[in-house]
Amino acid sequence: MSKKLSAVLAILFSFALVAAACGGSDDASGGDSDLTTGLVYDIGGRGDQSFNDSAAAGLERAESELGISFTEASPNDDGSNRAELLQLQADSNPLVVAVGFLFAGDAAAVAADNPETNFAVIDDAMLDFDNGGVPLAENAAGLTFAEEQGSYLVGAAAASQSETGKIGFIGGVCCFGLIEKFEAGYIAGAKAVNPDIEIVSEYITEFPDFDGFNAPDRAKEIAAAMYDGGSDIVYHAAGGAGAGMFEAAKEYSETSGSKVWGIGVDSDQFNTVDPGVQEYVLTSMLKRVDNAVFEIIKAQESGTFAGGNTVYDLKTDGVGYSTSGDFLTDDTIATLEDLKAQIVAGDIAVPTDPADA
């Protein structure tokens, strides 16, 4: 058997296992919809305590509330089988959701080959900017977020509750235009509360190396150095790697006797991290991928699916911050709510480039 054929069979076999193990059913949910949805995760799949898990939550909500059934799959470690997985999902589902902007090119191509199937991509607008920003296709939707707005609020929280006047930011992968939005908002929000705040930033890897989103050991090293250097609150936008930051916060706090904190991302990480590090999760920047996934499935079911981009921001509760654990003070929350109202009203324009923060 050729290596190429073996690889294809392996992909099909692994996909079948995931679909059989994780597919929902109308009987299980109590719903009566006959809609099926195929979802393909970003690298790492379920269990990242962040981006992918939030998408999974939206999928499960659609199963529970709408009665849909679903199949799900994850790409291999280098993402080289994204197109194959999208096509496999399109073969058996009228709606395919891809988690992550790295699917954009493949999704556009597979959508063109499957005009009767609708596709949605998280974190890419799916617009043709060469022709005035029109939708790439009627069956291709983009679901994007104002990450800078939510990051602005957790930056303000960090500056409000820092006792050292120094905070940190850890990005998963640098210099491709997405994670910089998190950093820019965080810096701007912190400076809005304390213009003299010191902020240190470091990225785990640089584009096109995306391993930084799945490198908890490296995130732990970076966070430990930040805590040793005087930062008492560190925010990560690094996907599954962020687990290492919380471990560093725990170890530093226990060793030094000085409490330090981490700020989570995407999901409410107080509810997803290991219980042993929950007390170090000051807050999380909520990026409601779950809402986006649910809403696009709901649109498919109601017949209102449309190509083009939908932006989830503070005004639509597409981003925000968490209060689980009750670690944010009442004064801090009052400050954040005031800043949120100003952003929603258009009185504060949050930068998307760290150089402008």
C-alpha positions in Angstrom: 0.0 0.0 0.0 1.4 3.4 -0.9 2.2 6.0 1.8 -0.3 8.4 0.1 -3.1 5.9 0.2 -2.3 4.9 3.8 -2.5 8.6 4.8 -5.8 9.1 3.2 -7.2 6.0 4.8 -5.9 7.1 8.2 -7.7 10.5 7.8 -10.9 8.8 6.9 -10.6 6.4 9.8 -9.9 9.0 12.3 -12.7 11.2 11.0 -15.2 8.3 11.3 -14.2 7.6 14.9 -14.7 11.3 15.8 -18.0 11.5 14.1 -19.3 8.2 15.7 -18.1 9.2 19.1 -19.2 12.9 19.2 -22.1 13.2 16.8 -25.3 14.4 18.4 -28.7 13.0 17.8 -32.3 14.3 17.9 -33.2 11.7 20.5 -30.4 12.7 22.8 -31.3 16.4 22.6 -35.1 16.1 22.6 -35.2 18.4 19.6 -36.9 17.7 16.3 -34.6 19.4 13.8 -33.2 17.3 10.9 -30.4 19.7 10.4 -26.9 18.3 10.6 -23.7 20.4 11.0 -20.1 19.5 10.5 -17.5 21.3 12.5 -13.7 21.2 12.0 -11.6 22.5 14.9 -8.4 24.4 14.8 -5.2 22.4 15.6 -5.4 20.8 19.0 -9.2 20.2 18.9 -11.3 19.9 22.0 -9.6 20.3 25.3 -7.7 23.5 24.7 -9.6 25.2 27.5 -10.0 28.1 25.2 -10.8 28.7 21.5 -11.8 25.2 20.4 -13.7 24.4 23.6 -15.8 27.6 23.1 -16.7 26.4 19.6 -17.7 23.1 21.0 -19.9 24.8 23.6 -21.8 26.5 20.8 -22.2 23.3 18.9 -23.6 21.5 22.0 -26.0 24.4 22.7 -27.3 24.0 19.2 -27.8 20.3 19.8 -29.6 21.0 23.1 -31.8 24.0 22.0 -32.3 23.4 18.3 -32.2 19.6 18.2 -29.5 19.5 15.5 -27.1 16.6 15.1 -23.4 17.1 14.3 -20.1 15.6 13.5 -16.7 17.1 14.4 -13.1 16.6 13.5 -9.6 18.0 14.1 -6.8 18.6 11.6 -3.4 16.9 12.0 -0.6 18.6 13.8 0.6 20.6 10.8 -2.9 21.3 9.5 -2.1 19.9 6.1 -5.4 18.0 5.9 -7.8 20.9 6.4 -9.2 20.8 2.9 -9.8 17.1 3.1 -11.7 17.4 6.4 -13.8 20.3 5.1 -14.8 18.2 2.0 -15.6 15.2 4.2 -17.9 17.3 6.3 -19.5 18.8 3.2 -20.2 15.4 1.8 -22.7 14.7 4.6 -23.7 18.1 6.0 -25.5 21.2 4.6 -23.5 23.5 6.9 -19.8 23.2 7.7 -18.2 25.4 10.4 -14.4 25.9 10.4 -12.7 27.1 13.6 -9.9 29.5 12.8 -8.7 31.8 10.0 -6.2 29.3 8.7 -9.2 27.5 7.1 -10.1 30.6 5.0 -8.4 29.7 1.8 -9.4 26.0 1.9 -12.9 26.9 2.9 -13.3 29.3 -0.1 -12.0 26.6 -2.5 -14.2 23.8 -1.0 -17.2 26.2 -1.0 -16.7 26.8 -4.7 -16.8 23.1 -5.3 -19.9 22.5 -3.2 -22.3 25.3 -4.0 -25.2 23.5 -2.2 -23.3 23.5 1.1 -22.9 26.5 3.3 -19.6 27.3 5.0 -18.7 29.5 8.0 -15.2 30.4 9.1 -14.3 31.7 12.6 -11.9 34.6 12.5 -11.9 35.4 8.8 -14.3 37.9 7.1 -14.6 35.7 4.0 -14.7 38.9 1.9 -13.2 39.7 -1.5 -11.3 42.9 -0.6 -9.8 43.2 -4.1 -13.4 43.9 -5.3 -14.6 46.3 -2.7 -15.1 43.8 0.2 -18.0 41.8 -1.3 -18.6 38.3 0.0 -16.3 35.7 -1.5 -19.4 33.6 -2.2 -23.0 33.4 -1.3 -22.3 30.1 0.6 -19.3 31.4 2.6 -19.8 33.4 5.8 -17.2 35.0 8.0 -17.5 35.3 11.8 -15.1 37.8 13.3 -14.6 39.5 16.6 -13.5 42.8 18.1 -10.9 41.2 20.3 -9.3 44.5 21.0 -12.4 45.7 22.8 -12.6 42.9 25.2 -8.8 43.0 25.7 -9.2 46.8 26.5 -11.4 45.9 29.4 -9.1 43.2 30.9 -6.2 45.6 30.4 -8.0 48.1 32.5 -8.7 45.4 35.1 -5.1 44.5 35.2 -4.0 48.1 35.7 -6.7 48.7 38.3 -5.6 45.8 40.5 -1.9 45.6 39.9 0.1 46.3 43.1 3.5 46.5 41.4 2.6 48.8 38.5 3.9 46.3 36.0 1.9 43.8 34.0 2.6 41.4 31.1 1.1 40.0 27.9 1.9 36.7 26.3 0.9 36.2 22.6 0.8 32.8 21.0 2.0 33.8 17.5 3.2 37.1 16.4 2.9 39.3 13.4 0.0 38.1 11.3 -2.6 40.6 12.3 -4.8 38.8 14.8 -3.1 38.4 18.2 -1.7 41.9 17.9 -5.3 43.1 18.3 -5.4 41.4 21.8 -2.1 43.1 22.7 -3.2 46.5 21.4 -6.4 46.5 23.3 -4.8 45.3 26.5 -2.1 48.0 26.4 -4.6 50.8 25.6 -7.0 49.7 28.4 -4.2 49.5 31.0 -3.0 52.9 30.0 -6.5 54.4 30.2 -6.5 53.5 33.9 -2.9 54.1 34.7 -0.8 56.1 32.2 2.3 55.2 34.1 1.7 51.4 34.0 4.6 49.3 32.7 3.7 46.6 30.2 6.0 43.8 28.9 4.9 41.8 25.9 6.4 38.6 24.5 5.2 36.1 21.8 5.9 32.4 21.8 6.5 31.9 18.1 6.4 34.0 14.9 4.3 33.5 11.8 4.2 31.1 10.0 5.1 28.9 13.0 1.7 28.3 14.8 3.1 26.0 17.5 2.9 28.9 19.9 -0.8 28.2 20.4 0.0 24.7 21.8 3.2 25.2 23.8 2.3 25.4 27.6 5.8 24.7 28.7 7.1 27.7 26.8 4.3 29.9 28.0 5.1 28.8 31.6 8.8 29.9 31.1 7.8 33.3 29.7 5.3 33.9 32.5 7.7 32.8 35.2 10.2 35.3 33.9 7.6 38.1 33.9 6.6 37.3 37.4 10.2 37.2 38.5 10.7 40.6 36.8 8.0 42.3 38.8 4.8 41.8 36.8 2.0 40.7 39.1 -0.7 40.2 36.4 -0.1 38.5 33.0 -2.7 38.2 30.2 -2.3 35.5 27.6 -3.7 35.2 24.1 -2.1 31.9 23.3 -4.8 29.2 23.1 -3.8 26.0 24.8 -0.4 27.3 25.7 -2.1 29.6 28.3 -2.4 26.7 30.7 1.4 27.1 31.4 0.9 30.7 32.4 -1.5 29.7 35.2 0.9 27.1 36.4 3.6 29.7 36.6 1.3 32.0 38.6 0.6 29.2 41.1 4.3 28.2 41.5 5.5 31.8 41.8 2.8 32.7 44.4 3.5 29.6 46.5 7.2 30.0 46.4 7.5 33.8 46.9 4.5 34.3 49.2 3.3 37.2 46.9 0.1 36.6 45.0 0.3 37.0 41.2 -2.5 36.5 38.7 -3.2 35.3 35.1 -5.9 36.6 32.8 -7.5 34.0 30.5 -8.8 34.3 27.0 -11.7 33.2 24.8 -13.5 31.1 27.4 -14.2 31.9 31.0 -11.0 30.1 32.0 -11.9 30.0 35.7 -14.3 27.3 34.7 -12.0 25.4 32.4 -8.6 25.3 34.1 -7.4 22.7 36.5 -9.0 23.4 39.9 -5.6 23.8 41.4 -5.0 27.0 39.6 -8.5 28.5 39.6 -7.6 31.0 42.4 -5.0 32.6 40.1 -7.5 33.4 37.3 -8.2 37.1 37.9 -10.6 37.4 34.9 -10.9 36.2 31.3 -11.4 38.1 28.1 -14.5 36.4 26.7 -14.5 35.9 22.9 -17.9 34.4 22.3 -17.1 31.8 19.7 -19.8 29.7 21.2 -22.4 32.4 20.3 -21.1 32.8 16.8 -21.3 29.0 16.2 -24.8 28.8 17.7 -26.0 31.8 15.7 -24.8 30.5 12.3 -26.4 27.1 12.9 -29.6 28.9 13.9 -29.4 30.9 10.7 -28.9 27.8 8.7 -32.0 26.2 10.3 -34.2 29.2 9.7 -33.1 29.7 6.1 -31.4 33.0 6.8 -27.8 32.0 6.2 -26.0 34.7 4.2 -22.5 35.1 2.8 -20.2 37.8 4.1 -19.0 38.9 7.5 -20.6 39.3 10.9 -18.7 41.1 13.5 -19.1 40.2 17.2 -18.2 43.2 19.5 -19.1 44.7 22.9 -22.4 46.0 21.5 -23.5 42.5 20.6 -21.9 40.8 23.6 -19.5 39.1 21.2 -16.6 40.0 23.5 -16.4 40.9 27.2 -14.9 39.9 30.5 -15.7 37.3 33.2 -16.2 37.8 37.0 -16.1 34.2 38.1 -14.2 33.7 41.3 -15.2 37.2 42.5 -11.6 38.4 42.2 -12.4 41.7 40.5 -13.2 44.4 43.1 -16.4 46.4 42.9 -14.5 49.5 42.0 -12.8 47.7 39.2 -16.0 46.4 37.8 -17.6 49.8 37.9 -14.6 51.2 36.0 -14.9 48.4 33.4 -18.6 49.0 32.9 -18.0 52.7 32.4 -15.3 52.0 29.8 -17.5 49.5 28.1 -20.4 52.0 27.8 -18.0 54.5 26.3 -16.7 52.0 23.7 -20.3 51.0 22.8 -21.3 54.6 22.4 -18.3 55.3 20.2 -16.6 57.6 22.6 -13.6 55.4 22.9 -11.9 54.0 19.7 -9.8 51.0 20.7 -6.6 50.5 18.6 -5.9 47.2 16.8 -2.2 47.8 16.4 0.1 47.8 19.5 2.1 50.7 18.0 -1.0 52.8 18.3 -1.9 51.8 21.9 
